[in-house]
């Protein structure tokens, strides 16, 4: 079963959901049986999924066949559970949101997180330089080991000033921000004119109301709040993004290290660890 910050959003009501509801947005496993009319999968097939319906925190469940993604050989169910949501998020951030070119420099917050470590490795494959922020030296070392070109420890560094030093005073064309409220202003201040702020998460709380005149004054900036669901709603696009993700992982071009395997009985501890920032990289619920 996947362990993702989106689970916290649903539990706390940041993402509204009709109750009663299950918990968990991503998982993987082996099909035991299929319903009438299902031809693309059969018993024994290994699959993964992310998104609705909720309920991944379970040992068995019924899923719509159209929501499943077949797993290629070489990708274990544990690996798939760890990266299906985070990996597809990384895929749309790097391959859909903004056209990046080799040599571009971007800013990524929470570079040692679950999305962050996948993002760093994939960005390196594209020739994109990443300035990454982390909260302590331990995470800084991990970010560097995963290809982060410039690591900033944000409790003690002025991120916008350092970004401009690194970019020759220009700023970056794109900021990828999964933190939200705590980093929103520094993200805007790190952008080059006509730059794009991608708010793909709000781990520290929702961002303030957007002031259009502030965006104009800072250089005609853009802000987007994308959702994974809109990038995998089309089966062909979902298959393409998943194919790229699992292709890189299966070939060893992107490494997946599962830091901790929680039991489902440790769900409270797991959520507390996510909310406190104690989790580095990927963690899962293991049966």
Backbone as JSON, one array per atom type, in Angstrom:
{
  "sequence": "XXXXXXXXXXXXXXXXXXXXXXXXXXXXXXXXXXXXXXXXXXXXXXXXXXXXXXXXXXXXXXXXXXXXXXXXXXXXXXXXXXXXXXXXXXXXXXXXXXXXXXXXXXXXXXXXXXXXXXXXXXXXXXXXXXXXXXXXXXXXXXXXXXXXXXXXXXXXXXXXXXXXXXXXXXXXXXXXXXXXXXXXXXXXXXXXXXXXXXXXXXXXXXXXXXXXXXXXXXXXXXXXXXXXXXXXXXXXXXXXXXXXXXXXXXXXXXXXXXXXXXXXXXXXXXXXXXXXXXXXXXXXXXX",
  "N": [[0.84, -1.19, 0.0], [0.52, 2.2, -0.82], [2.0, 5.1, 0.7], [1.21, 8.27, 1.04], [1.29, 11.89, 0.94], [-1.11, 12.9, 0.18], [-2.92, 11.26, 1.46], [-2.99, 12.32, 4.02], [-4.13, 14.81, 3.42], [-6.74, 14.02, 2.67], [-7.58, 12.81, 5.07], [-7.58, 14.96, 6.87], [-9.35, 16.72, 5.76], [-8.59, 18.64, 3.92], [-8.69, 17.88, 1.27], [-11.86, 17.46, 0.23], [-14.13, 14.81, 0.98], [-16.76, 12.48, 0.58], [-18.26, 11.09, 3.38], [-19.15, 7.94, 4.97], [-15.76, 6.89, 4.28], [-13.02, 5.08, 2.79], [-9.44, 4.85, 3.39], [-6.44, 5.93, 1.81], [-4.73, 6.33, -1.25], [-3.27, 4.98, -3.14], [-1.98, 1.88, -4.36], [-0.8, -1.51, -4.81], [-0.84, -4.82, -6.25], [-1.9, -8.28, -6.67], [-4.15, -9.59, -8.98], [-7.05, -11.33, -8.07], [-9.51, -12.13, -9.09], [-11.66, -11.42, -11.9], [-14.32, -9.36, -13.17], [-17.33, -9.76, -15.2], [-16.83, -9.13, -18.67], [-14.33, -7.95, -18.44], [-11.37, -7.79, -20.05], [-8.76, -6.94, -20.36], [-7.21, -7.58, -18.2], [-6.36, -10.33, -16.04], [-6.79, -13.08, -13.63], [-4.02, -13.35, -11.44], [-2.47, -11.41, -12.65], [-0.21, -8.71, -12.12], [-0.73, -5.54, -10.75], [-1.03, -1.95, -10.45], [-2.19, 1.14, -8.96], [-3.53, 4.49, -8.67], [-5.42, 7.08, -7.12], [-9.01, 7.64, -7.25], [-11.38, 4.97, -6.52], [-11.09, 5.85, -3.01], [-9.39, 3.88, -0.48], [-7.15, 2.27, -0.34], [-5.82, 1.4, 1.91], [-5.99, -1.49, 2.71], [-6.35, -5.09, 2.64], [-7.6, -6.58, 0.7], [-9.57, -5.62, -2.11], [-12.15, -4.27, -4.25], [-11.69, -3.07, -7.47], [-12.22, -0.74, -10.16], [-11.53, -1.93, -13.38], [-10.61, -0.19, -15.33], [-9.11, 1.66, -13.96], [-6.72, 0.56, -13.35], [-3.19, -0.16, -13.68], [-1.05, -2.08, -15.51], [1.75, -3.95, -14.32], [5.09, -3.95, -15.37], [7.54, -6.58, -15.96], [10.11, -6.84, -13.55], [9.48, -4.69, -11.99], [8.66, -4.51, -8.75], [5.82, -5.23, -6.57], [6.02, -3.81, -4.18], [7.75, -1.7, -4.87], [6.16, -0.46, -6.81], [3.94, 0.31, -5.26], [5.16, 2.21, -3.69], [5.85, 4.24, -5.51], [3.89, 4.83, -7.45], [1.92, 6.94, -7.24], [3.59, 9.14, -6.53], [5.53, 8.96, -8.51], [4.07, 9.25, -10.93], [3.19, 11.8, -10.45], [5.66, 13.16, -10.51], [6.23, 12.65, -13.18], [4.24, 14.1, -14.63], [4.86, 16.66, -13.76], [7.41, 17.12, -14.82], [7.15, 16.43, -17.51], [4.86, 17.49, -18.63], [3.83, 19.96, -17.55], [5.47, 22.26, -18.06], [7.53, 23.18, -20.77], [10.62, 21.93, -20.57], [14.13, 22.35, -21.13], [17.33, 20.9, -21.88], [19.87, 22.07, -19.79], [18.38, 24.03, -18.56], [17.6, 25.65, -15.43], [15.95, 24.96, -12.44], [13.84, 25.45, -9.52], [13.23, 23.4, -6.77], [11.27, 22.63, -4.08], [11.49, 20.82, -0.94], [13.34, 18.74, -1.6], [14.33, 16.29, -0.77], [12.2, 14.7, -0.33], [9.51, 12.3, -1.04], [8.49, 12.74, -3.7], [10.49, 14.51, -4.4], [13.05, 13.12, -4.55], [12.67, 11.39, -6.69], [12.13, 13.28, -8.67], [14.6, 14.68, -8.83], [16.36, 12.75, -9.91], [15.11, 12.15, -12.37], [15.09, 14.65, -13.57], [17.82, 14.99, -13.95], [18.25, 13.13, -15.98], [17.08, 14.46, -18.05], [18.77, 16.54, -18.4], [18.4, 18.8, -16.87], [19.12, 21.27, -14.49], [18.87, 21.33, -10.98], [17.96, 23.36, -8.32], [17.63, 22.69, -5.05], [15.61, 22.71, -2.09], [15.93, 21.87, 1.34], [15.38, 20.69, 4.74], [17.36, 20.13, 6.61], [20.81, 19.13, 7.3], [21.2, 16.37, 6.99], [19.22, 15.64, 5.13], [20.11, 17.24, 3.08], [22.48, 15.97, 2.27], [21.43, 13.63, 1.21], [19.9, 14.64, -0.9], [21.94, 15.7, -2.53], [23.25, 13.33, -3.2], [21.44, 12.27, -4.91], [21.55, 13.78, -7.13], [21.11, 16.56, -6.96], [21.92, 19.76, -7.96], [22.41, 22.18, -6.62], [22.06, 22.68, -3.24], [19.95, 24.01, -0.83], [19.53, 24.93, 2.5], [16.67, 25.61, 3.95], [15.8, 26.68, 6.5], [17.93, 28.25, 7.31], [18.95, 29.72, 5.2], [18.6, 32.38, 2.85], [16.43, 31.88, 0.51], [15.4, 33.05, -2.02], [17.45, 34.99, -2.49], [19.76, 33.38, -2.7], [19.02, 31.82, -4.9], [19.05, 33.74, -6.92], [21.72, 34.44, -6.89], [22.86, 32.06, -7.83], [21.79, 31.92, -10.37], [22.79, 34.06, -11.74], [21.51, 36.44, -11.15], [19.08, 36.38, -12.42], [16.94, 34.61, -11.73], [14.72, 31.72, -11.62], [13.03, 29.87, -14.26], [10.96, 28.19, -13.53], [9.33, 27.21, -10.54], [8.89, 24.48, -8.46], [6.67, 23.62, -6.12], [5.75, 21.89, -3.4], [5.14, 22.44, -0.82], [3.7, 24.78, -0.02], [1.97, 27.09, 1.9], [4.11, 27.99, 3.64], [6.24, 28.42, 1.94], [5.4, 29.92, -0.19], [5.71, 32.75, -0.72], [8.5, 33.04, -0.94], [8.89, 31.42, -3.1], [7.64, 32.82, -5.21], [9.35, 35.02, -5.21], [11.64, 33.93, -6.19], [11.42, 33.57, -8.86], [12.09, 34.13, -12.35], [11.28, 36.89, -14.59], [8.09, 36.42, -16.09], [7.96, 33.89, -15.16], [6.96, 30.62, -13.87], [5.09, 29.41, -11.19], [4.58, 26.37, -9.77], [2.33, 25.02, -7.84], [2.07, 22.21, -6.41], [1.38, 20.92, -4.11], [0.38, 21.24, -0.64], [1.7, 21.01, 1.9], [2.34, 22.5, 4.18], [0.13, 23.99, 4.58], [-2.65, 25.8, 3.03], [-2.0, 27.99, 0.23], [-1.84, 31.64, 0.24], [-4.57, 33.79, -0.82], [-4.48, 34.57, -4.25], [-2.89, 37.42, -5.47], [-3.41, 39.24, -8.16], [-2.25, 41.61, -9.07], [0.14, 41.64, -7.69], [1.47, 39.55, -8.96], [1.81, 40.69, -11.47], [3.47, 42.88, -10.82], [5.78, 41.6, -10.07], [6.84, 40.7, -12.38], [5.1, 39.72, -14.41], [4.16, 37.1, -13.63], [3.2, 33.58, -13.49], [0.89, 31.33, -11.95], [0.08, 28.05, -11.07], [-2.12, 25.44, -9.97], [-1.87, 22.33, -10.15], [-3.48, 19.09, -10.48], [-3.0, 15.65, -10.03], [-4.98, 13.91, -10.93], [-6.06, 15.08, -13.21], [-4.15, 14.69, -15.1], [-3.94, 12.04, -15.55], [-6.36, 11.17, -16.31], [-7.06, 10.54, -18.93], [-6.79, 7.48, -20.48], [-4.79, 6.79, -22.36], [-2.82, 8.78, -22.02], [-2.19, 8.34, -19.34], [-1.09, 5.76, -19.53], [1.13, 6.33, -21.1], [2.68, 8.06, -19.46], [3.07, 6.37, -17.25], [4.47, 4.34, -18.52], [6.88, 5.65, -19.19], [7.83, 6.23, -16.6], [8.05, 3.64, -15.3], [9.73, 2.48, -17.12], [12.15, 3.91, -16.8], [12.71, 3.27, -14.12], [12.8, 0.46, -14.18], [15.01, 0.08, -15.83], [17.01, 0.96, -14.24], [17.71, 3.59, -14.3], [16.41, 5.42, -12.72], [16.5, 5.31, -9.33], [14.92, 3.6, -6.66], [14.54, 3.77, -3.34], [13.23, 2.26, -0.6], [12.51, 3.54, 2.38], [11.21, 2.94, 4.84], [9.08, 0.39, 6.01], [5.96, 0.33, 7.06], [3.63, -1.31, 9.23], [0.11, -1.87, 8.73], [-1.2, -1.41, 11.05], [0.29, 0.57, 12.14], [-0.55, 2.99, 11.16], [-1.27, 5.48, 12.28], [1.15, 6.36, 13.39], [2.64, 6.49, 11.01], [1.34, 8.57, 9.61], [1.81, 10.68, 11.36], [4.58, 10.82, 11.14], [4.82, 11.59, 8.46], [3.59, 14.13, 8.53], [5.3, 15.53, 10.21], [7.58, 15.71, 8.77], [9.45, 13.74, 8.99], [9.86, 11.58, 7.34], [11.97, 10.41, 4.82], [12.34, 10.3, 1.39], [10.92, 7.33, 0.0], [8.24, 5.53, 1.5], [6.21, 2.79, 2.65], [3.15, 0.94, 3.35], [3.42, -2.31, 4.37], [2.39, -5.65, 3.87]],
  "CA": [[0.0, 0.0, 0.0], [1.28, 3.43, -0.87], [1.88, 6.07, 1.8], [1.36, 9.54, 0.33], [0.78, 13.03, 1.71], [-2.52, 13.06, -0.16], [-3.7, 10.57, 2.48], [-3.17, 13.3, 5.09], [-5.09, 15.8, 2.95], [-8.09, 13.46, 2.77], [-7.91, 12.58, 6.47], [-7.79, 16.23, 7.58], [-10.39, 17.5, 5.11], [-8.07, 19.56, 2.91], [-9.4, 17.37, 0.11], [-13.16, 17.0, 0.72], [-14.57, 13.48, 0.56], [-18.03, 12.09, 1.18], [-18.07, 10.07, 4.41], [-17.89, 7.28, 5.32], [-14.85, 6.59, 3.16], [-11.79, 4.41, 3.14], [-8.23, 5.66, 3.38], [-5.38, 5.47, 0.93], [-4.96, 6.69, -2.65], [-2.44, 4.23, -4.08], [-1.59, 0.55, -3.92], [-0.46, -2.47, -5.87], [-1.11, -6.18, -5.83], [-2.15, -9.33, -7.65], [-5.57, -9.77, -9.22], [-7.57, -12.64, -7.7], [-10.63, -12.47, -9.97], [-12.15, -10.3, -12.69], [-15.74, -9.39, -13.43], [-17.75, -9.97, -16.59], [-16.47, -8.09, -19.63], [-12.96, -7.48, -18.27], [-10.5, -8.58, -20.92], [-7.38, -6.46, -20.36], [-6.5, -8.18, -17.07], [-6.87, -11.62, -15.6], [-6.23, -13.53, -12.35], [-2.58, -13.51, -11.41], [-1.77, -10.23, -13.16], [0.25, -7.73, -11.12], [-1.2, -4.22, -11.15], [-0.92, -0.85, -9.5], [-3.2, 2.18, -9.21], [-3.6, 5.65, -7.78], [-6.63, 7.88, -7.34], [-10.27, 7.14, -6.72], [-11.95, 5.28, -5.22], [-10.22, 5.69, -1.86], [-9.5, 2.58, 0.17], [-5.94, 1.46, -0.54], [-5.4, 0.81, 3.18], [-6.79, -2.71, 2.79], [-5.66, -6.27, 2.15], [-8.31, -6.96, -0.51], [-10.58, -4.65, -2.49], [-12.67, -4.32, -5.62], [-11.28, -1.88, -8.2], [-12.57, -0.68, -11.58], [-10.41, -2.35, -14.22], [-10.11, 0.95, -16.09], [-8.22, 2.46, -13.13], [-5.5, -0.2, -13.05], [-2.03, -0.08, -14.57], [-0.29, -3.32, -15.45], [3.15, -3.79, -13.92], [6.05, -4.69, -16.21], [8.51, -7.41, -15.25], [11.21, -6.08, -12.98], [8.96, -3.71, -11.03], [7.97, -5.24, -7.69], [4.63, -4.58, -6.03], [6.44, -2.83, -3.17], [8.24, -0.51, -5.58], [5.01, 0.2, -7.44], [3.15, 0.98, -4.21], [5.91, 3.38, -3.22], [6.1, 5.33, -6.47], [2.88, 5.07, -8.49], [1.4, 8.3, -7.15], [4.69, 10.12, -6.56], [6.2, 8.88, -9.8], [3.22, 9.88, -11.94], [3.25, 13.24, -10.16], [6.93, 13.61, -11.07], [6.14, 12.56, -14.63], [3.5, 15.24, -15.22], [5.57, 17.9, -13.46], [8.56, 17.3, -15.71], [6.86, 16.13, -18.91], [3.62, 18.08, -19.1], [3.5, 21.29, -17.04], [6.25, 23.33, -18.67], [8.55, 22.59, -21.64], [11.98, 22.12, -20.07], [15.2, 22.01, -22.06], [18.62, 20.62, -21.26], [20.55, 23.3, -19.4], [17.51, 24.86, -17.72], [17.75, 25.53, -13.98], [14.66, 25.14, -11.78], [13.86, 25.35, -8.06], [12.35, 22.37, -6.22], [11.2, 22.56, -2.62], [11.4, 19.47, -0.36], [14.07, 17.93, -2.57], [14.61, 14.96, -0.24], [10.94, 14.01, -0.1], [9.18, 11.21, -1.94], [8.51, 13.27, -5.06], [11.76, 15.2, -4.63], [14.16, 12.25, -4.97], [12.36, 10.94, -8.06], [12.27, 14.46, -9.53], [16.02, 14.98, -9.03], [16.95, 11.77, -10.81], [14.52, 12.29, -13.7], [15.58, 15.92, -14.12], [19.18, 14.76, -14.44], [18.15, 12.44, -17.26], [16.69, 15.47, -19.04], [19.79, 17.59, -18.46], [17.91, 19.97, -16.15], [19.79, 21.53, -13.21], [17.89, 21.57, -9.92], [18.26, 23.96, -7.01], [16.68, 22.04, -4.15], [15.6, 23.1, -0.69], [15.71, 20.82, 2.34], [15.25, 21.29, 6.08], [18.51, 19.88, 7.47], [22.01, 18.65, 6.6], [21.02, 14.96, 6.6], [18.46, 15.64, 3.89], [20.96, 17.86, 2.06], [23.39, 14.94, 1.75], [20.64, 12.7, 0.39], [19.57, 15.35, -2.14], [23.16, 15.75, -3.36], [23.51, 11.98, -3.7], [20.46, 11.99, -5.95], [21.8, 14.64, -8.28], [20.74, 17.97, -6.8], [23.08, 20.57, -8.3], [22.6, 23.19, -5.57], [21.17, 22.37, -2.12], [19.77, 25.11, 0.11], [18.85, 24.55, 3.74], [15.85, 26.82, 4.01], [15.67, 27.43, 7.75], [19.05, 29.17, 7.59], [19.39, 30.43, 4.0], [17.64, 33.22, 2.13], [16.3, 31.12, -0.73], [15.39, 33.88, -3.23], [18.76, 35.6, -2.71], [20.68, 32.35, -3.18], [18.62, 31.45, -6.26], [19.51, 34.77, -7.85], [23.18, 34.31, -6.98], [23.16, 30.89, -8.64], [21.32, 32.14, -11.75], [23.32, 35.31, -12.27], [20.58, 37.53, -10.9], [17.88, 36.27, -13.25], [15.86, 33.81, -11.17], [14.45, 30.48, -12.36], [11.79, 29.92, -15.03], [9.9, 27.41, -12.89], [9.48, 26.72, -9.17], [8.0, 23.36, -8.13], [6.46, 23.82, -4.68], [4.78, 21.01, -2.77], [5.02, 22.8, 0.59], [2.52, 25.63, 0.09], [1.91, 28.35, 2.63], [5.38, 28.42, 4.22], [7.23, 28.75, 0.91], [4.75, 30.59, -1.32], [6.29, 34.04, -1.05], [9.88, 32.87, -1.42], [8.81, 30.83, -4.44], [7.4, 33.93, -6.14], [10.52, 35.89, -5.24], [12.74, 33.23, -6.85], [11.12, 33.41, -10.28], [12.46, 35.1, -13.37], [10.1, 37.47, -15.23], [7.25, 35.5, -16.84], [8.18, 32.56, -14.62], [5.8, 29.82, -13.48], [5.07, 28.74, -9.9], [3.75, 25.17, -9.8], [1.95, 24.64, -6.47], [1.49, 20.87, -6.56], [1.03, 20.4, -2.8], [0.25, 22.26, 0.41], [2.03, 20.3, 3.14], [2.38, 23.44, 5.31], [-1.13, 24.72, 4.6], [-3.01, 26.4, 1.74], [-1.34, 29.25, -0.12], [-2.75, 32.78, 0.36], [-5.31, 34.19, -2.02], [-3.55, 35.11, -5.24], [-3.03, 38.83, -5.8], [-3.02, 39.35, -9.56], [-1.37, 42.76, -9.26], [1.46, 41.24, -7.21], [2.09, 38.76, -10.03], [2.24, 41.65, -12.51], [4.57, 43.69, -10.33], [6.99, 40.78, -9.95], [7.35, 40.31, -13.7], [4.11, 38.95, -15.2], [4.32, 35.71, -13.22], [2.09, 32.64, -13.6], [0.74, 30.37, -10.85], [-0.86, 26.97, -11.35], [-2.3, 24.42, -8.91], [-2.29, 21.14, -10.88], [-3.89, 17.88, -9.76], [-2.61, 14.45, -10.76], [-6.13, 13.29, -11.58], [-6.3, 15.68, -14.53], [-3.09, 14.28, -16.02], [-4.04, 10.59, -15.79], [-7.76, 10.84, -16.62], [-7.06, 9.91, -20.24], [-6.03, 6.22, -20.35], [-3.58, 6.78, -23.19], [-1.8, 9.62, -21.39], [-1.75, 7.64, -18.13], [-0.21, 4.67, -19.94], [2.39, 6.91, -21.59], [3.45, 8.53, -18.31], [3.47, 5.2, -16.47], [5.49, 3.65, -19.29], [8.15, 6.36, -19.0], [8.25, 6.05, -15.21], [8.5, 2.27, -15.02], [10.87, 2.23, -17.99], [13.35, 4.45, -16.16], [12.99, 2.51, -12.9], [13.18, -0.9, -14.56], [16.34, 0.11, -16.43], [17.96, 1.42, -13.25], [18.06, 5.01, -14.47], [15.87, 6.05, -11.52], [16.62, 4.38, -8.21], [13.86, 3.71, -5.65], [14.93, 3.22, -2.04], [12.12, 2.3, 0.34], [13.15, 3.79, 3.66], [10.56, 2.27, 5.96], [7.87, -0.37, 5.75], [5.08, 0.34, 8.22], [2.47, -2.2, 9.22], [-1.11, -1.07, 8.66], [-1.53, -1.02, 12.43], [1.09, 1.76, 12.46], [-1.0, 4.08, 10.3], [-1.21, 6.75, 13.01], [2.58, 6.74, 13.42], [3.06, 6.85, 9.65], [0.82, 9.9, 9.29], [2.55, 11.65, 12.18], [5.91, 10.96, 10.55], [4.69, 12.4, 7.24], [3.27, 15.52, 8.86], [6.44, 16.16, 10.88], [8.71, 15.76, 7.86], [10.46, 12.76, 9.38], [10.06, 10.58, 6.28], [12.85, 10.78, 3.71], [12.15, 9.41, 0.25], [9.72, 6.52, -0.14], [7.85, 4.58, 2.53], [4.98, 2.11, 2.29], [2.58, -0.04, 4.26], [3.72, -3.65, 3.86], [1.63, -6.74, 4.48]],
  "C": [[0.88, 1.25, 0.0], [1.02, 4.3, 0.35], [2.22, 7.43, 1.21], [0.76, 10.68, 1.14], [-0.67, 13.33, 1.36], [-3.42, 12.35, 0.85], [-3.98, 11.5, 3.66], [-4.2, 14.35, 4.69], [-6.52, 15.27, 3.06], [-8.5, 13.27, 4.23], [-8.28, 13.87, 7.19], [-8.85, 17.12, 6.93], [-9.91, 18.55, 4.14], [-8.66, 19.2, 1.55], [-10.75, 16.84, 0.6], [-13.51, 15.63, 0.17], [-15.86, 13.15, 1.27], [-17.8, 10.93, 2.15], [-19.31, 9.19, 4.54], [-17.07, 6.94, 4.08], [-13.65, 5.83, 3.68], [-10.62, 5.38, 3.13], [-7.25, 5.06, 2.39], [-5.69, 5.7, -0.53], [-4.14, 5.87, -3.63], [-2.07, 2.87, -3.48], [-1.24, -0.32, -5.11], [-0.74, -3.87, -5.34], [-1.34, -7.11, -6.99], [-3.65, -9.55, -7.77], [-5.98, -11.2, -8.87], [-8.69, -13.09, -8.63], [-11.04, -11.22, -10.74], [-13.64, -10.49, -12.96], [-16.05, -9.62, -14.9], [-17.32, -8.8, -17.48], [-15.07, -7.55, -19.48], [-12.03, -8.38, -19.08], [-9.03, -8.17, -20.84], [-6.54, -7.03, -19.22], [-7.14, -9.52, -16.74], [-6.27, -12.01, -14.26], [-4.74, -13.79, -12.46], [-1.79, -12.33, -11.94], [-1.38, -9.31, -12.01], [-0.11, -6.33, -11.63], [-0.92, -3.2, -10.05], [-1.96, 0.19, -9.86], [-2.97, 3.36, -8.28], [-4.83, 6.45, -8.13], [-7.86, 7.21, -6.77], [-10.56, 5.74, -7.27], [-10.92, 5.08, -4.1], [-10.39, 4.29, -1.27], [-8.29, 1.69, 0.01], [-5.43, 0.85, 0.76], [-6.25, -0.44, 3.43], [-5.97, -3.87, 2.25], [-6.31, -6.81, 0.88], [-9.33, -5.88, -0.83], [-11.02, -4.87, -3.93], [-12.33, -2.99, -6.28], [-11.83, -1.91, -9.62], [-11.35, -1.03, -12.44], [-9.79, -1.18, -14.96], [-9.14, 1.81, -15.3], [-6.87, 1.79, -12.9], [-4.44, -0.01, -14.12], [-1.26, -1.39, -14.42], [1.17, -3.06, -15.12], [4.06, -4.59, -14.85], [6.93, -5.58, -15.34], [9.64, -6.53, -14.73], [10.78, -4.98, -12.03], [8.16, -4.47, -9.98], [6.72, -4.5, -7.23], [5.0, -3.55, -4.97], [6.93, -1.55, -3.84], [7.09, 0.26, -6.2], [4.17, 0.94, -6.41], [3.84, 2.26, -3.76], [5.88, 4.53, -4.2], [4.98, 5.6, -7.46], [2.35, 6.49, -8.42], [2.52, 9.33, -7.27], [5.38, 10.12, -7.93], [5.39, 9.49, -10.92], [3.14, 11.38, -11.71], [4.53, 13.83, -10.75], [6.86, 13.65, -12.59], [5.39, 13.76, -15.21], [4.19, 16.56, -14.91], [6.68, 18.16, -14.48], [8.21, 17.17, -17.19], [5.63, 16.82, -19.47], [3.44, 19.56, -18.73], [4.18, 22.41, -17.82], [7.32, 22.7, -19.55], [9.96, 22.91, -21.15], [12.99, 21.67, -21.11], [16.48, 21.7, -21.3], [19.34, 21.93, -21.0], [19.71, 24.23, -18.58], [17.84, 24.62, -16.25], [16.42, 25.85, -13.33], [14.85, 25.0, -10.28], [12.82, 24.32, -7.63], [12.4, 22.41, -4.71], [11.04, 21.1, -2.16], [12.11, 18.45, -1.26], [14.39, 16.52, -2.07], [13.34, 14.19, 0.09], [10.69, 12.93, -1.13], [9.15, 11.63, -3.39], [9.89, 13.84, -5.37], [12.87, 14.3, -5.16], [13.92, 11.68, -6.35], [12.58, 12.08, -9.05], [13.74, 14.72, -9.84], [16.63, 14.03, -10.05], [16.42, 11.91, -12.24], [14.99, 13.58, -14.36], [16.99, 15.76, -14.66], [19.18, 14.05, -15.79], [17.81, 13.41, -18.39], [17.73, 16.56, -19.21], [19.39, 18.87, -17.77], [18.62, 20.09, -14.8], [18.75, 21.91, -12.16], [18.55, 22.23, -8.72], [17.21, 23.39, -6.07], [16.77, 22.57, -2.74], [15.29, 21.9, 0.18], [15.73, 21.48, 3.72], [16.43, 21.03, 6.99], [19.65, 19.27, 6.67], [21.89, 17.19, 6.19], [20.29, 14.87, 5.27], [19.27, 16.27, 2.75], [21.9, 16.83, 1.44], [22.65, 13.98, 0.84], [20.27, 13.36, -0.94], [20.78, 15.41, -3.07], [23.43, 14.39, -3.99], [22.56, 11.59, -4.82], [20.51, 12.99, -7.1], [21.4, 16.09, -8.16], [21.98, 18.85, -6.99], [23.42, 21.58, -7.22], [21.59, 22.91, -4.46], [21.15, 23.54, -1.15], [19.02, 24.59, 1.33], [18.0, 25.73, 4.17], [15.63, 27.4, 5.4], [16.77, 28.46, 7.96], [19.55, 29.92, 6.37], [18.25, 31.24, 3.41], [17.5, 32.63, 0.73], [16.25, 32.02, -1.96], [16.75, 34.53, -3.53], [19.75, 34.58, -3.28], [20.33, 31.9, -4.6], [19.15, 32.46, -7.26], [21.04, 34.77, -7.97], [23.56, 33.17, -7.93], [22.83, 31.14, -10.11], [21.8, 33.46, -12.33], [22.36, 36.47, -12.17], [19.25, 37.42, -11.62], [16.7, 35.65, -12.52], [15.62, 32.59, -12.05], [13.15, 30.6, -13.15], [10.63, 29.19, -14.38], [10.31, 27.09, -11.45], [8.45, 25.62, -8.96], [7.87, 23.32, -6.61], [5.36, 22.9, -4.17], [4.56, 21.33, -1.31], [3.84, 23.74, 0.84], [2.75, 26.91, 0.86], [3.28, 28.86, 3.07], [6.39, 28.88, 3.17], [6.67, 29.58, -0.23], [5.45, 31.89, -1.7], [7.72, 33.91, -1.56], [9.9, 32.23, -2.8], [8.59, 31.92, -5.48], [8.65, 34.78, -6.31], [11.72, 35.24, -5.93], [12.57, 33.13, -8.36], [11.71, 34.51, -11.15], [11.19, 35.73, -13.92], [9.41, 36.45, -16.14], [7.45, 34.05, -16.39], [6.89, 31.93, -14.12], [6.02, 29.19, -12.12], [4.08, 27.59, -9.96], [3.5, 24.73, -8.37], [1.28, 23.27, -6.52], [1.17, 20.21, -5.22], [1.01, 21.52, -1.78], [0.53, 21.64, 1.77], [2.03, 21.21, 4.36], [1.09, 24.24, 5.45], [-1.4, 25.38, 3.27], [-2.26, 27.7, 1.49], [-2.34, 30.4, 0.06], [-3.53, 33.0, -0.93], [-4.35, 34.9, -2.98], [-3.89, 36.56, -5.57], [-2.51, 39.03, -7.22], [-2.06, 40.52, -9.8], [0.05, 42.46, -8.74], [2.19, 40.43, -8.29], [2.59, 39.67, -11.15], [3.47, 42.42, -12.07], [5.89, 42.92, -10.26], [7.49, 40.27, -11.3], [6.42, 39.44, -14.51], [4.23, 37.45, -14.92], [3.04, 34.9, -13.44], [2.09, 31.73, -12.38], [-0.26, 29.31, -11.28], [-0.92, 26.03, -10.17], [-2.81, 23.13, -9.59], [-2.7, 20.01, -9.95], [-3.57, 16.67, -10.63], [-3.79, 13.88, -11.53], [-6.37, 13.81, -12.99], [-5.25, 15.27, -15.55], [-3.1, 12.77, -16.28], [-5.48, 10.18, -16.1], [-7.88, 10.15, -17.97], [-6.21, 8.65, -20.18], [-4.75, 6.19, -21.16], [-2.47, 7.61, -22.56], [-1.28, 8.96, -20.12], [-0.78, 6.52, -18.48], [1.14, 5.19, -20.42], [3.27, 7.36, -20.43], [3.95, 7.36, -17.47], [4.56, 4.42, -17.19], [6.85, 4.31, -19.16], [8.7, 6.11, -17.6], [8.83, 4.66, -14.98], [9.66, 1.86, -15.94], [12.17, 2.7, -17.37], [13.72, 3.63, -14.92], [13.48, 1.11, -13.24], [14.58, -0.98, -15.13], [17.41, 0.58, -15.45], [18.37, 2.87, -13.39], [17.51, 5.86, -13.33], [15.86, 5.0, -10.42], [15.49, 4.65, -7.19], [14.33, 3.01, -4.39], [13.75, 3.36, -1.09], [12.71, 2.38, 1.75], [12.54, 3.04, 4.82], [9.3, 1.57, 5.47], [7.06, -0.42, 7.03], [4.09, -0.82, 8.11], [1.22, -1.31, 9.19], [-1.55, -0.63, 10.05], [-0.75, 0.21, 12.88], [0.67, 2.98, 11.65], [-0.92, 5.44, 11.0], [0.23, 7.25, 13.07], [3.06, 7.21, 12.06], [2.58, 8.25, 9.29], [1.53, 10.97, 10.11], [3.94, 11.88, 11.61], [5.85, 11.8, 9.28], [4.49, 13.87, 7.59], [4.43, 16.25, 9.52], [7.65, 16.31, 9.97], [9.79, 14.75, 8.17], [10.77, 11.74, 8.3], [10.94, 11.16, 5.18], [12.61, 9.8, 2.58], [10.85, 8.64, 0.32], [9.5, 5.64, 1.08], [6.51, 3.98, 2.13], [4.39, 1.41, 3.5], [2.83, -1.4, 3.64], [2.9, -4.68, 4.61], [2.57, -7.8, 5.03]]
}
